[in-house]
Amino acid sequence: SQPDGDDQTSDNSELLYVSATFGGTTRNFYRFQMQDGSTDYFDENGSSAQQFLLRNPLPNGRFTSGFGARKHPILGYVRMHTGTDWAAPIGTPIIAAGN
């Protein structure tokens, strides 16, 4: 972590500003805290950064299973699957999709 204004380090710092390029277009996003305490990032026009978050954590991977009821691939019973599954070779780097 970096020192704050008082030259004290902190492990719980928050990202306040992001400048990112998507498809050749640079966008600037600023952190905003809502009245309920939740935070999000918005551009100068008030558009949320959520739409620009990475949707594929494995650019060369293969999507194998999404949300919803499914048959467990090993145990064989049906239950709710609350995540997404991707297939890729062992050792493939995974990119954070965003939070």
C-alpha positions in Angstrom: 0.0 0.0 0.0 1.0 3.6 -0.4 1.3 6.2 2.4 -1.8 8.4 3.0 -1.6 12.1 3.4 -0.1 11.7 6.9 2.5 9.3 5.5 0.8 6.3 7.2 0.3 3.1 5.3 -3.0 1.4 5.1 -4.2 -2.0 3.8 -7.8 -0.8 3.3 -7.3 1.9 0.7 -10.0 2.5 -2.0 -9.5 3.1 -5.7 -10.8 6.6 -6.3 -10.3 7.1 -10.0 -9.7 4.8 -13.1 -8.8 5.8 -16.6 -9.2 2.8 -18.9 -9.3 2.2 -22.6 -12.0 0.0 -24.1 -11.9 -0.7 -27.9 -9.7 2.3 -28.5 -11.8 4.7 -26.4 -10.5 6.0 -23.1 -13.0 6.3 -20.3 -12.6 8.0 -16.9 -14.4 6.6 -13.9 -14.7 8.1 -10.4 -15.6 6.3 -7.2 -19.0 7.4 -5.7 -20.5 6.3 -2.4 -24.3 6.0 -2.3 -26.5 6.9 0.7 -26.8 3.2 1.6 -23.0 2.9 1.9 -22.4 1.0 -1.3 -19.9 2.2 -3.9 -19.7 2.2 -7.6 -17.7 3.9 -10.3 -19.2 6.4 -12.8 -18.0 8.5 -15.7 -18.5 12.3 -16.2 -22.0 11.7 -17.6 -23.1 9.5 -14.6 -22.9 6.2 -16.5 -21.8 3.2 -14.3 -18.6 1.4 -15.1 -20.4 -2.0 -14.5 -21.1 -2.4 -18.2 -17.4 -2.2 -19.0 -16.2 -4.9 -16.6 -14.6 -7.9 -18.1 -17.1 -10.7 -18.8 -14.6 -13.4 -19.7 -11.9 -14.2 -17.2 -10.3 -16.7 -19.6 -10.0 -15.0 -23.0 -8.8 -18.3 -24.6 -10.9 -20.5 -22.3 -14.2 -22.3 -23.0 -17.4 -21.6 -21.1 -18.8 -24.9 -19.8 -21.6 -24.2 -17.3 -23.6 -21.2 -16.1 -26.1 -20.3 -13.3 -29.2 -22.5 -12.8 -30.3 -26.0 -11.9 -27.9 -28.6 -13.2 -26.9 -32.2 -12.7 -23.8 -32.4 -10.6 -21.0 -33.7 -12.9 -19.5 -36.1 -10.4 -22.2 -36.9 -7.8 -25.1 -37.1 -10.3 -27.8 -35.2 -8.3 -29.6 -32.0 -9.5 -29.1 -28.8 -7.5 -28.7 -25.1 -8.1 -25.4 -24.0 -9.6 -24.5 -20.5 -8.4 -21.4 -19.8 -10.4 -19.9 -20.2 -13.9 -17.5 -22.8 -15.0 -14.7 -22.3 -17.5 -12.3 -24.9 -19.0 -8.7 -24.1 -19.9 -5.4 -25.9 -19.7 -3.7 -26.2 -16.3 -1.6 -23.1 -15.6 -3.7 -20.7 -17.7 -3.7 -17.2 -16.2 -7.1 -16.0 -15.0 -8.0 -12.4 -15.3 -10.1 -10.7 -12.6 -13.4 -9.7 -14.1 -14.0 -6.8 -11.7 -15.9 -6.2 -8.5 
